[in-house]
Structures are given as structure tokens and as C-alpha cells.
Amino acid sequence: MNRVLVTGGAGFIGSHLTEHLIRAGYQVAVVDDLSTGQKSNIPKTVSWRKLDVRTQAFRSLVRDWRPDYICHLAAQLSVVDSVREPTKDASVNILGTVNTLAAAAGRSLKKFLFVSTAAVYGQAREIPTPEDSDLQLNSPYAVSKYSAEQYLSLFESNGQLPAVIVRLSNVYGPRQRYSGEGGVAAKFAAAVLSNKKLVIEGRGEQTRDFLYVSDAVQGLIIAMEKGRGIYNLSTGQEISIRELAVKIGEVAGTVPNVTYAPARPNDVKRSSLSPIRAKRDLGWQAQTPLTDGLRQTLKWFKEIL
Ligand SMILES: NC(=O)c1ccc[n+]([C@@H]2O[C@H](COP(=O)([O-])OP(=O)(O)OC[C@H]3O[C@@H](n4cnc5c(N)ncnc54)[C@H](O)[C@@H]3O)[C@@H](O)[C@H]2O)c1
């Protein structure tokens, strides 16, 4: 049985990835420092350690457990926090990745999967944006994730490990956090179900590409097994934040009570990634229509709120 180590496996995407890997027949171990993740997200049958990926203890775990694959998702992912605390962002996202790579280098790993982000494209000229577009690194988060990508490529070109990079668009679904930043669908779902106001930043005309978490993790597993280089995982569809609010209301069977807040400085106006390479090379494409994904998301939020 192939062994997969998932860093950030107590988080939103990492916990779904862990479940899907188990179903696919892998032996999985999770490392997470629980800074934003939760122990309850980790399936009970999975062995896990509360560790920071920047530590020597984590390196020893990699040495002793001998994974065949590493899926590296542990990260600081708030753009706002990255601006407020760029040192912490760089420490977790760059040094955390370098330490993980150094732990894995030269150990006959079958693949190192790094989960990157649409944020590296910034405001792209071409929408949906292909992988070879110019990058616009307009936040410390974008810089730190791209730096980690570059380290990965360096380790690979030095022959230290085989690697694949996946750039995800906006992922949504059960277990996404609804406080803090990032999970706009989660925030809207929680607000609708608690009869609170949905807060739209700016005019709500900014677009995003919403990928359901099951589709995302299926793509991550195929990329881990078959991929080399860089892939976007996305739907290729743009939807505005205002349309998202309306759709969530429709699925919840209510008219959402919307209020507007000032736009975020530097907020990207349009974002959608082209998934054509992933379809061509990996045979992957998103399957879940937005309405179905939102229905699943609302169902989960109803259970926990
Ligand atoms: N959610 C999205 O829409 C999205 C989009 C693009 C890329 N990503 C990437 O996907 C990955 C997972 O994101 P998520 O949405 O599941 O976020 P999340 O915050 O739920 O997951 C991150 C996990 O990493 C853990 N972690 C953070 N720092 C750590 C450290 N130093 N050592 C060990 N564990 C640590 C956290 O406790 C958490 O469980 C991240 O790398 C993020 O950059 C997410």
C-alpha cells in the first residue's frame, strides 16, 4: 500500500483530500499544527501528529515514516494577514515548504505535490487564465506561494525529487471556515442560515471561479499520481460575488439580506483559471454544478450552526 503524508490535513481541503486518499486505497498520515485546522476534521482511522512543518521533529517524522508521496497543503492562506504580518506568512509558506522539501529530498519519493493558488496570477490579462500567463504577485501571500513553487522546481531540476504544482481557484464546500478570510461561499452560507446580513466588499461585481472541494481533491490525487509541472484546477467559469449571493439565497430558499462594505485594496476584479491543461494531460475536469455544491455546503452548515 502506498503511503501518503498530508501536511495541513486537519484543514478544509487537506481533510477532504485525506478522506478521498483513504477511499482510493492509500495509507495516509496527517501532520498539522492545528493553527487553523481542527482535530475533528481528521478521520478517526488516520494516524496524525500535531507538528509544525518548520521543525526538526517534522523532518524526523518524514525520515521515519517514509512516505511514497507528500501532499503539502500546510500554509498561511489569508491575504489580509499576509499584508499585516509578512514575516509570519513567509515563515510558514516559504520556510515551511523548504523544510518539507529538505525532509523529502533524496528519499526516493514518488511525488511531491504542492498546492498553490490562483493568487499568483493577480489581475491576469487573459481570462480564463492559462498556466503560462504572466504572473502578478500583488500580495505577500502570492509572493510566498510562488517562492515555494520556485523552490519545488529547483529541488526537482536538481534531481532531488519529482514534483507537481497545482494552482487552485476558489475552493468551497463543507468544513470551510466562515470566519476570517478566504471562504466567501462559507461566509455567505453561514450568514444566510443565521438570518444575518451577507456582507459584500465593493460592488460585488468582482468575479471568482468556484470549485467544489470534492472536485478539487479528485484533481489533486490525479495530479499526484500522474502529473508533472504546473496545473490549474478550476471550473473555467466566472461568477460575480453578487451572483454568488443570489445563488446561495436561491438554494437556501430565501432572499438574502445583502449589505455592502468598502472594497479591499488591490482586490482582483476578475479571476477564473483555464482548466484545459488538466483536462488534456490528466483527464480531470470539475463535475459538480455550483448549485449542487452550494446545496451540499448549506446542508453541512445547517448541521453545525
Ligand atoms: N481554500 C481555497 O480556496 C484555496 C485556494 C487556493 C489554494 N489553497 C491552498 O490550499 C491549501 C489548504 O488550504 P485550506 O483552504 O484547506 O486552508 P486551511 O487553513 O483549512 O488549511 C491549512 C492547514 O494547514 C495547517 N497549518 C498551517 N500552518 C502550519 C504549520 N506551520 N505546520 C503544520 N500545519 C500548518 C492549518 O492548521 C490548517 O489545518 C493551502 O496551501 C492554500 O494556500 C486554498
The ligand as a Gaussian input file, in Angstrom:
#p B3LYP/6-31G(d) Opt

LIG

0 1
 N       -9.300000      27.409000       0.116000
 C       -9.012000      27.836000      -1.102000
 O       -9.889000      28.346000      -1.824000
 C       -7.608000      27.713000      -1.643000
 C       -7.361000      28.221000      -2.934000
 C       -6.073000      28.114000      -3.442000
 C       -5.085000      27.471000      -2.722000
 N       -5.358000      26.991000      -1.474000
 C       -4.270000      26.302000      -0.746000
 O       -4.770000      25.092000      -0.268000
 C       -4.109000      24.743000       0.951000
 C       -5.123000      24.372000       2.015000
 O       -5.993000      25.468000       2.238000
 P       -7.347000      25.339000       3.087000
 O       -8.364000      26.205000       2.416000
 O       -7.647000      23.923000       3.348000
 O       -6.922000      26.110000       4.417000
 P       -6.894000      25.625000       5.955000
 O       -6.458000      26.821000       6.744000
 O       -8.184000      24.995000       6.289000
 O       -5.748000      24.536000       5.921000
 C       -4.400000      24.786000       6.177000
 C       -3.957000      23.792000       7.237000
 O       -2.556000      23.932000       7.460000
 C       -2.320000      23.897000       8.854000
 N       -1.062000      24.625000       9.101000
 C       -0.832000      25.954000       8.950000
 N        0.437000      26.242000       9.269000
 C        1.034000      25.071000       9.612000
 C        2.346000      24.722000      10.017000
 N        3.316000      25.648000      10.153000
 N        2.607000      23.424000      10.296000
 C        1.641000      22.468000      10.169000
 N        0.390000      22.750000       9.792000
 C        0.083000      24.032000       9.499000
 C       -3.530000      24.555000       9.481000
 O       -3.736000      24.216000      10.851000
 C       -4.652000      24.024000       8.584000
 O       -5.174000      22.812000       9.069000
 C       -3.214000      25.933000       1.301000
 O       -1.901000      25.613000       0.910000
 C       -3.767000      27.073000       0.450000
 O       -2.760000      28.004000       0.114000
 C       -6.599000      27.100000      -0.920000

